[in-house]
Amino acid sequence: MTPKNTLPADDLNRIRHLDTCTVSNAIERFNVRLRNEGFVHGSVYCQFPHFAPMLGYAATARARASSAPMTGRCYYDRMDWWEYVLSLPEPRVLVLQDVDHQPGIGAFVGEIHAQIGLALRCVGCVTNGAVRDLPAVENTGFHLFAGSVAVSHAYAHIVDFGEPVEVGGLKIHPGDLVHGDRHGVHTIPLEIAHQIPEVAAGLVAEERELIGLFRSPDFSLAKLAAKLRQANQA
C-alpha cells in the first residue's frame, strides 16, 4: 500500500516531546474518531517506560513463530522486508502482528533486530507477540511494545508485509503515524497532526489552571463548576 502524506520535521519534533495522554486529549478535540478507538488495548505493554516517547511511521508485517518458514531461517534473512521498511518515510516504527493461534511462542525482536532497525532509522517496534534480549535492546534506546517476553525466537519469520495489521485491537496501516510511551500506543490522524502541538499546549494550560484552583485555599465546588462551564464554552 502507498504510504500517506508525511509531516514536516518541525511538526514531528514538537509532537515527539508530548506524552501520549496529552496527545490523546488533543485528538479528542477534533472529533475525527470515536473516543474508544485509535489506541492499542492493554494487551501490549511498554518494555522501557523510562524512555522518551516514540514517534514514527508504521512499517507493517504479519509474522509467525510456531512453525518453520517455507524458505529462509528467520526474518532478518528477508531482504525484501528490509527493503520495504526503507521505502517508508523516516523515522520508522516496526509494527508486527503475531498471527499464531497463541501469540508469543517465539520472540520476533531482540538485539540483532533492534540493531538492524536502528541502522534503518527505525525508533521502535510494536507487536502483540513476544520480544527478548531486553537489557541489550534497552541499551540501544530502541523502544519495545510487546504482548510478552520470550526466551527463544522459535521459528519467528515474516508471513507478509506492507498491508494493514491489527495489534491489540488497533488496526494500523502502512505509513500511519504511531506514537507510544509508558501509557501505551496510539495512532495520530495525519490530517490533524500538524495542529496537535498548539491544541495540546492549550489543554496543558487549562489543566494547570484547574490544578491551581484545586490547590487554592479558596477552592470550592461552586468555583470548580464555574471554571468547567467556562471551559465548555470555549
C-alpha positions, 0 to 999 in steps of 0.5 A, a space after each residue: 500500500 502507498 504510504 500517506 502524506 508525511 509531516 514536516 520535521 518541525 511538526 514531528 519534533 514538537 509532537 515527539 516531546 508530548 506524552 501520549 495522554 496529552 496527545 490523546 486529549 488533543 485528538 479528542 478535540 477534533 472529533 475525527 474518531 470515536 473516543 474508544 478507538 485509535 489506541 492499542 488495548 492493554 494487551 501490549 505493554 511498554 518494555 522501557 517506560 523510562 524512555 522518551 516517547 516514540 514517534 514514527 511511521 508504521 512499517 507493517 508485517 504479519 509474522 509467525 513463530 510456531 512453525 518453520 518458514 517455507 524458505 529462509 531461517 528467520 526474518 532478518 534473512 528477508 531482504 525484501 522486508 528490509 527493503 520495504 521498511 526503507 521505502 517508508 518515510 523516516 523515522 520508522 516504527 516496526 509494527 508486527 502482528 503475531 498471527 499464531 493461534 497463541 501469540 508469543 511462542 517465539 520472540 520476533 525482536 531482540 538485539 540483532 533486530 533492534 540493531 538492524 532497525 536502528 541502522 534503518 532509522 527505525 525508533 521502535 517496534 510494536 507487536 502483540 507477540 513476544 520480544 527478548 534480549 531486553 537489557 541489550 535492546 534497552 541499551 540501544 534506546 530502541 523502544 519495545 511494545 510487546 504482548 510478552 517476553 520470550 526466551 527463544 525466537 522459535 521459528 519467528 519469520 515474516 508471513 507478509 508485509 506492507 498491508 494493514 495489521 491489527 495489534 491489540 485491537 488497533 488496526 494500523 496501516 502502512 505509513 500511519 503515524 504511531 506514537 507510544 510511551 509508558 501509557 501505551 500506543 496510539 495512532 495520530 490522524 495525519 490530517 490533524 497532526 500538524 495542529 496537535 502541538 498548539 491544541 495540546 499546549 492549550 489543554 496543558 494550560 487549562 489543566 494547570 489552571 484547574 490544578 491551581 484552583 484545586 490547590 487554592 485555599 479558596 477552592 470550592 465546588 461552586 468555583 470548580 463548576 464555574 471554571 468547567 462551564 467556562 471551559 465548555 464554552 470555549 
